[in-house]
């Protein structure tokens, strides 16, 4: 209650894909498959959850690069083959942690991260590097930024995980940033 009473208002960026808002990240490919798997396990008995997460590790191990995409960013359009693609609301920093960290939420840019790994074991290796804060040293991770990103495919639609919520969207996926569009309360010392 004390923190809320003394909080200050600050503005942060909001990211969008089509007309959907997201505050953290939007994922397609392997990331959205993991989200879908996790959602099926919600509310299940513990034994079913453990078996489900075991099968998820097996799925990760057997995963293969399967996305064929056309990515347009900063007037550059290119074809990529990817395991997964992540667009973040502001850019991730490279630091040791089990969770990726965005040092600022008001940079006014999108982060674009493309996993070009061919097989699941390489993705598991990349996750280990990320936990050590060394994901940028992985040659199969492309890391760029921009204010708008368009992702297209020969597919008509794809499952997208926006902040952990799964939905099906039609291509092309148009990503944009809305700088300082959301006002939030923060502790007074961090304003």
Buried (B, 14 or more C-beta within 10 A) or exposed (E): EEEEEEBEEBEBBBBBBBEBBBBBBBBBBBBBBBBEBBEEBEEEEEEEBEEBEEEBEEBBEEBEBEBEBBBBBEEEEEEBEBBBBBBBBBBBEBEEEEEBEBEEBEBEBBBBBBBBBEBBEBBBBBEEBBBEBBBEEBEBBBBBBBEBBBBBBEEEEBBBBBBBEBEEBEBBBBBBBEBEEBEEEBEEEEE
